[in-house]
């Protein structure tokens, strides 16, 4: 558990990025999510900016950002309520 949010240990899980929907980042623990974002960021820098693969990966990267924002929001809410160490 990191950041007060319990996650399944799925640090090795890889979901392919598709053009229809981004992976479910909520299933990754914090470390795996950050690692996956670093991989996506590196791949985005490599791909041609106007390619379909770049667009699909950009959507997935945006979804990972939303997941991080959600986790941070939950952690801040718990901290402000004084419940940081309870689940």
Secondary structure, 3 states (H helix, E strand, C coil): CECCECCCCCCCCCCCCCCCCCCCHHHCCHHHHHHHHHHHHHHHHHCCCCCHHHHHHHHHHHHHHHHHHHHHHHHHHHHHHCCCCCC
